[in-house]
Amino acid sequence: MNDQMPVRAYKESRIEDEPILGPVLALPDGRIQPLTWLERLLVRLHLTDAKALEARYWKPASA
């Protein structure tokens, strides 16, 4: 058997033009990431977007 786990490639956001409508972000791998108060404020002020937040919370498969 192979002891190495396959590494999932980062899926770039497909919702970069969609607004974030709530206090959570649905990630492409199926996880739900709650946003902090500061992140929600940055989204509201248009200083960040879903694409940047997804890149921040993306975690490669553990080795």
BAFI-3210 file (N, C-alpha, C; in Angstrom, 3 decimals, decimal comma, padded with zeros to 6 digits):
// residues 63
n [1|2|3|4|5|6|7|8|9|10|11|12|13|14|15|16|17|18|19|20|21|22|23|24|25|26|27|28|29|30|31|32|33|34|35|36|37|38|39|40|41|42|43|44|45|46|47|48|49|50|51|52|53|54|55|56|57|58|59|60|61|62|63]
n.u [000,829|000,332|001,838|001,539|-000,632|-002,977|-002,548|-004,713|-005,426|-005,454|-008,535|-009,475|-011,487|-014,787|-016,649|-016,002|-017,216|-019,562|-021,595|-020,840|-023,131|-023,646|-022,554|-020,745|-018,492|-018,664|-016,539|-014,746|-014,107|-016,112|-016,218|-017,444|-016,715|-016,687|-016,856|-014,856|-015,613|-014,098|-013,390|-015,920|-016,475|-014,439|-015,276|-017,720|-016,830|-015,677|-012,980|-011,933|-012,608|-014,584|-012,866|-010,272|-010,648|-011,195|-008,726|-007,189|-008,186|-007,828|-006,710|-004,194|-004,388|-003,679|-000,495]
n.v [-001,195|002,267|004,721|007,409|010,163|011,427|014,715|017,328|019,635|023,188|024,699|027,304|030,097|030,200|032,013|034,659|037,034|037,048|038,202|038,064|036,860|036,314|035,415|033,351|031,397|029,322|026,838|025,478|022,772|021,826|022,530|024,701|027,905|029,994|033,525|036,094|038,996|041,143|040,287|040,225|042,942|043,936|042,785|044,089|046,699|046,436|045,716|043,245|040,025|037,112|035,377|036,002|035,398|032,646|031,724|032,304|030,541|028,046|024,758|022,450|018,897|016,855|015,425]
n.w [000,000|-000,511|001,413|001,282|001,292|-001,035|-002,291|-002,216|-004,720|-004,578|-004,967|-006,822|-005,992|-007,214|-006,798|-006,774|-007,600|-006,274|-003,586|-000,049|002,062|004,699|008,076|007,635|005,596|002,839|001,951|-000,907|-000,449|001,100|003,762|006,366|007,197|009,889|009,934|011,331|013,360|012,449|009,858|008,667|008,746|007,049|004,643|004,337|003,958|001,533|001,415|001,317|-000,190|-001,149|-002,489|-001,506|001,209|001,082|000,155|002,385|004,336|003,243|003,533|003,004|002,353|005,136|005,726]
ca.u [000,000|001,030|001,688|001,319|-002,012|-003,011|-002,672|-005,742|-005,010|-006,286|-009,545|-009,667|-012,873|-015,619|-017,684|-015,346|-018,106|-020,768|-021,460|-020,920|-024,400|-023,822|-021,354|-019,933|-018,018|-018,658|-015,311|-014,937|-013,977|-017,304|-016,181|-018,079|-015,792|-017,279|-016,035|-014,726|-016,240|-013,231|-013,524|-017,217|-016,329|-013,631|-016,142|-018,708|-016,137|-015,102|-011,524|-011,602|-013,705|-014,664|-011,669|-009,173|-010,938|-011,015|-007,284|-006,684|-008,612|-007,554|-005,729|-003,885|-004,622|-002,576|000,385]
ca.v [000,000|003,537|005,438|008,828|010,565|012,353|016,124|017,996|020,929|024,319|025,087|028,746|030,482|030,475|032,947|035,934|038,167|036,897|038,809|037,207|037,310|035,960|035,362|032,174|031,229|027,921|026,584|024,507|021,387|021,479|023,068|025,987|028,694|031,210|034,724|036,932|040,302|041,975|039,839|040,706|044,382|044,127|042,462|045,164|047,888|046,051|045,638|041,851|039,343|035,670|034,725|036,212|034,662|031,219|031,469|032,364|029,382|026,788|023,911|021,258|017,629|016,555|014,348]
ca.w [000,000|-000,576|002,680|001,035|001,012|-002,166|-001,929|-003,011|-005,257|-004,178|-005,946|-006,768|-005,807|-008,379|-006,374|-006,473|-007,873|-005,465|-002,264|001,128|002,619|006,098|008,916|007,344|004,226|002,422|001,205|-001,984|000,010|001,865|005,124|006,642|008,009|010,464|009,757|012,518|013,252|011,620|008,468|008,166|008,540|005,843|003,499|004,226|003,443|000,237|001,531|001,028|-000,883|-000,903|-003,033|-000,565|002,434|000,796|000,095|003,756|005,115|002,548|004,214|002,216|003,053|006,048|005,228]
c.u [000,867|000,763|001,402|-000,146|-001,988|-003,223|-003,697|-005,233|-005,979|-007,260|-009,778|-011,150|-013,578|-016,683|-017,111|-016,240|-019,392|-020,558|-021,468|-022,130|-024,585|-022,507|-020,475|-019,554|-018,000|-017,448|-015,543|-014,839|-015,125|-017,321|-016,924|-017,166|-016,521|-016,321|-016,003|-015,432|-015,427|-013,341|-014,852|-017,182|-015,542|-014,439|-017,119|-018,099|-015,469|-013,574|-011,018|-012,805|-013,639|-013,407|-010,494|-009,403|-010,777|-009,533|-006,683|-006,996|-008,373|-006,463|-005,444|-004,171|-003,421|-001,786|000,515]
c.v [001,249|004,309|006,921|009,080|011,508|013,783|016,753|019,357|022,007|024,643|026,581|029,065|030,709|031,506|034,341|037,140|038,106|037,576|037,751|037,716|037,012|035,898|034,147|032,151|029,738|027,710|025,491|023,043|020,959|021,989|024,402|026,736|029,916|032,387|035,517|038,260|041,203|041,584|040,305|042,201|044,666|043,821|043,598|046,438|047,638|046,065|044,214|041,226|037,847|034,953|034,835|035,438|033,161|030,865|031,463|031,087|028,050|026,029|022,709|020,000|017,310|015,338|013,227]
c.w [000,000|000,720|002,492|000,732|-000,180|-001,673|-002,846|-003,467|-004,781|-005,301|-005,801|-006,709|-007,134|-008,032|-006,123|-006,719|-007,059|-004,113|-001,172|001,905|004,105|006,842|008,684|005,869|003,920|001,525|000,166|-001,538|000,917|003,292|005,190|007,598|008,558|010,268|011,047|012,278|012,323|010,143|007,872|007,902|007,263|004,578|003,254|003,625|002,092|000,256|001,363|000,333|-000,601|-001,378|-002,062|000,730|002,229|000,751|001,499|004,526|004,434|003,286|003,314|003,039|003,926|005,551|006,217]
res [m|n|d|q|m|p|v|r|a|y|k|e|s|r|i|e|d|e|p|i|l|g|p|v|l|a|l|p|d|g|r|i|q|p|l|t|w|l|e|r|l|l|v|r|l|h|l|t|d|a|k|a|l|e|a|r|y|w|k|p|a|s|a]
***
